[in-house]
Amino acid sequence: MTPLFRALAGLFLGASLFAAEPALEDTVLTSDHLDSRGTDKEVFTILWDRVTVTGTNLRITCDRAELVSLRAGDGAQIVAKQNRFKSLVATGHVNIFQIDSNRVATCGRAEVLPGEDRITLTDSPKVVDLDKAGKAEWTWTGDKLILLRGERRVQGDNVRITAPAIKDLGFDKNKPGPVGDPSPAPKPESPK
């Protein structure tokens, strides 16, 4: 399970579902504004203006986040236990940093769907894998990029990839040519 899903799932799931996972850090959400309301079955929470979500090996910043979780227990309770994290949609200047994998994703919209084990990035998405020194090694851009949980995998549409430089495999003018003179090409016959 990637840190992003682990941290976001911890947001509403509690430790029981992830008992086999190592100890998780609390997920902390901050924003200038919040509106949260629920039905008997779901809790819908909106955070906006300077939104930050931090958790186990994860930091997300954005302008707005919409979270949906399923309720457990008696739906008539004023404060009911959230049982299952259903989705998170982050919009506006989205920046996702996965600390343990040294991966940074930026976009205008990120949809996190733990039940489908994926994050879909749209609106100018960019994913960058950094080396240990923090320098970009691999960069993906496209119309849409999808990150798949636990696979360190990127899929996308209309993708451009920038990869580390490779050695020039062309002619080296500083090296001598082949030994011996290759056979000259046969001359074409003249028309008669």
Order of alpha helices (4+ residues) and beta strands (2+ residues): alpha-beta-beta-beta-beta-beta-beta-beta-beta-beta-beta-beta-beta
